[in-house]
Amino acid sequence: MRLSQGQLNLLETCPRKFQNTYLEQLSSPASPEQQDRQDWGSRFHLLMQQRELGLPIESLIEEDPQLERCLTAFINAAPEILTPDPAKKSGIFRQAEHCRTLNFKGYLLTVIYDLLIAEAKNAQILDWKTYPSPQNRSRLEKNWQTRLYLYVLAETSNYLPEQISMTYWFVQSPLETSDLPSLQSLKFSYNDSLHQQTRADLTHLLSNLDLWLQQYQETGEAFPQVPAANGHCTSCNFGVRCERSRETAEAAGTLSNLPNLANIQEISL
């Protein structure tokens, strides 16, 4: 089974939702607003990939002026990344949409780096996020994208963990403005202690997945549900299916408040 950072995040957050989404292929359509954001994010990633490959980008920015504004702001904010000195390119490996796969406990852990820059003694993973403000740093540090991306590069290269870093660049999403958007970044360094902790957490999570898959395939037992007290269920698309939605909770409360028929005195007619 091939696993991405998104699947690991979902498996850790709610195993039952992982089952519904990936094993049973159930999903709900994105809202128009969500779809617009996803489409714009895809266009921005395509723009960055084509620019890195030296392919024409004029048609992309002509169709969407906001893309051009974001690219210009990005170049101004990080010229050392997007317009490196040609004289310093020797011995540096750069690749957009760089894919790596690691076989771990029988699972294929797959990562795709928006841009990988590898030099003799250090390697940088760069990721573009198409929303304007960084998430909480601690949450992003614990996210499986950060953890898996760093872990896989250390495991599939000759770099020591201390020689690897990952930087998120937060790019302004579409706005009706001619001003250049402001960009922010968050950089995460790596070390051997974090590497060993990630290995231990991966081993634990995938051992659970082994057990849940075996039970699901052999007896049809469903994956565990997240505790209702965590608060994830009220906004989940599978809330009704899991009998965890606000509507089902209210219905259950209504039923529990109905009087017991055995305790109602008979009325003589």
N, C-alpha and C positions, 0 to 999 in steps of 0.2 A: 504494500500500500504506500502511495506517495502522499507525503504530508507537507503542507506549507505552514508558514507562521500563522496565517489566519485560522487554519484548522486546529493548530495547537492552542491558540487563544480560546477558540470556541470549546474545545474539549475540556480545557481547564475551567472555563466559566460555567458551562452546563453540558455534561455528557449527553443528556437526553436531546438537547437541541442539535448536538453533533450528529446523533443518530438520525434525527428527522431531516437534517439538511444534507448530509453526505451519504448516508446509507440508504435512505428512502427517497432521496432526491425531491424533497418537498420544499417549496419556497413560495413567497408571495411577491408580486411585482413591486418595484420601487415606486415611490411617489414621483410626480412630475419634477418636483424640486430636487429630490435625490438623484433622479436620472440626469437632470441638467448638470448637477455638480460632478457626477461621474463622467459624463461625456466631456465636460471641459477639462477635467483632470486627465482623461485619456489623450486629449489633444495636446495638452501641455507636455506630457511624457513623450508623445510622438515628436513634438517639436525639439525637445532636448536630445532625443536619440538621433534624429536626422542631422541636427547641428553637429553633434559629436562625430558622426560618420562622414561629415563633409558633404551631405546631400542638400539639395535646394530646400529652403524653408519659406520662400517668398509666398507661395500659394497658401500656406497655413496662416501666416500673419496677416495676409491681405483679407482673408475671410473673417478674422477675429482680431481687431486692433488691441484688445486687452492682452492677447498673447504677446504681442510685440512690446507692450508696456512692461509686462512682467519679465520678459527676457532682458530688456534694457536695464531694469532695476536689478535683476540678478547679476548681470555683468558688472554693474557698478558696485554691487555689494561684495562680490567674490571674483575679482578679476584674475586672481592667481589660480582659480579653478577653471573658469570658463575661457580665459584668454591667456594661457600660460606662455611663458617666454620660449620661443622655438629653440633657442640655444640650450635650454635646459631639458629638452624632451628626451635626449639620449638616455637609454637605460630605464625609461619609465614606461610602464604598461598602463594603458587607459582603455577601458571598454564600457560602453553603455549597454544596459540590459544584460549584464553579465550573469550567467546562470551557473550554479554549482549544485551538486547533489552528493549527499553523504548517506551511506548505508549504515544505519544505527539500529541495532536490535531487530533487524529484519524489515525496518521501515526505511523508505527513501525520503530523507529530509531534503527538501528542495528550496533554494533561495534564488531570488533574482535581484541583483543590485542595480539600482538606477544608473550608478556610475561607480566603477572600481578604479582607483588610482594606486598602482603598486610600484614602489621604488625599492632600492636595494635593501634598505633597513626599516622600512615602514610601509604600511598599506592603509588606505582610507576607503571606507565604504560611505557613499553619499546617497541620500534618499530624498526625493522631492515630495513634499506634502502640499497639496493645493488647497490649503485653508490658511487664513491670515495669522492666527495666533498659536503659539506652541501649547501643547497639552501640559498638564502637570508633569514636571520633570520626573518625579518619582514613579508615576504611573507609566510613563514612556520607558523608563529604565527597566521596569519589570515586565513590559510587554514582550511577547515572544518574538516579535519582529527584531527588536534590539538584541535580545539574547541569542536567538537562533542565527541571525546574520553574522554576529561576531564569532559564535562558536564554530559554525561551519567553515568559515575562512581559516580559523586557526587549525582545524582538523584536516583541511584539504590543501594546506600550503606549508611552506617551511618557516613561516613567520611565527615568532613567539607571541603569546597573547598580549604582552606588553608593547608589541610593535604594531598593534592593530587598533584602529579607532573607527567610530561610526558617527557621521554628522547628518542630522536632519535639517533640511532647508524648508522653511514654511513660506510658501508663495501665495500671494493674494489671489483669492478667487475672483470671478468676474464682478466688476462694479461699473456703474455708469459714471465714470469720471475719467478725465484726461490726465490726472496727476499720476506720477509714478508711484506704485505701491511700495510700502516699506517691507523689508524682508527681515526675518529673524532666523536664528539657527541654534541648535542644541547639539553639543558634541559629547560623545560618551567614549571614554577611554576603557581599555580592557586590561585584565591581569589574570594571573594563573588562578587566584582564589575564585574569581568570578567564573572562570572556565570550569573549574572542578564542581562548583555549585550548580552550574547549568547542566553538566553531565549527570549529576545526581538527580536533579529535578526531571530531566528528560527520561532517565531510567525509571523513575517512579511513575511518571505520567503514562509512559508507554507500556509499563507492566500492567497498569490498570486497564489500558486499552486492550491488551491481550486478553485479559480475563473477561471484559465486557463483550468483546467480539465473540469469544468462544461461547459464552452463555447465550448471546443473541442468535448465533448461527445454529447452535445445537438444540436449544429449548425455546427459542423465541423470546427470552427474557429481555425486557427493555433496559436500556442504559439508565443509570441513576438520574434522578431529578435533582436540580439545585435546591437547597433549602428555601422554602417559601419566604422565610424571614429576610433573605438577602435582597429582596425587592426587585429582582430581575424579571419576574414573571409578568407583572402588570403591563409592561410595554412590549412583551415578546409576541411575535406573530403566532407562536404556537401555544399561547396561553389557554385558549379554549380547548385545543386538542389535549393539553396536559391537565385540564380542569384546574387551571391556576389563574385564569383571567379574573378581572374585577367582576365581570358579569356572572361567572360561575360561582365566585365567592359570595356574591350578593344573593344568588339563587339558593345556595346552600344555607345561607343564614336565614333566608325566608322560610325554607323548609324546616329548619331546626326550631323555628318559632311557632310552627303550627301546633295546636294542642293535640295531645295523645288521645285518639278516639276511645281508647279503653277507659279513660278517666272522665269522659263526658257522661253525665247522668242521662238516663233514658227519660224522655218526656212522654207522659201518658196522653193519648189523644181521646 
